[in-house]
Structures are given as structure tokens and as C-alpha cells.
């Protein structure tokens, strides 16, 4: 959605995405579990400079590229199997989903 993790439970964005977050929270029925705050940066620092001081964007980009390199072929393989009429067992889906989520969470830290 355009947010970056500032710490484990705090996500920030340079954009006003209040409406999008509210809509998603409503859809997921999690409104009671989130808090939104708005802040104003008091200096004239370019937002890109602030972001580059908070996160190593080159490293994050490489991690995303590595993630896609690993998981895109798996997705394509599963799609081919489904298009061929093959059934993928729920247990196999569970294992693959668990691995994918575990690896994806590393990108968010």
C-alpha cells in the first residue's frame, strides 16, 4: 500500500492513505486493532533522503529480487499444474504458503 515498517508495529508512509487503510481495515474487520496518526515533518528535507536514511533501499531491492527469483517459478509451476487440470493437495498448498509467508516477512523487517 505504500508503507514501510519503521519498527515491528509501526508503519509509515509519505502519502495520505487514510481512506485506503480505513477501507481495508473495514473489509478485514480489524478497525478496532489499528491506530492511525498523522505527522508533519518540520524541515525541508526531501522525503527520498529521509527514506534513504531509514532503510537500505539497495539491500531491500535485492531481497525483493531474490524473493521473486525463488518464488516466481514456483507460482508458474503451480499455475501450469492447475491449467493442466491437476489438483494440488491442500497440504501441499499449506506448506508452500507457510514457506512463502515466512520468507516474505523477512522483507518487512
Buried (B, 14 or more C-beta within 10 A) or exposed (E): EEBBBEEEEEBBBEEEBEEEBEEBBEEEEEEEEEEEEEEEEEEEEEEEEBEEEEEEEEEEEEBEEEBEEEBEEEEEEBEEEEEEEEEEEEEEEEEBEEEBEEBEEEEEE
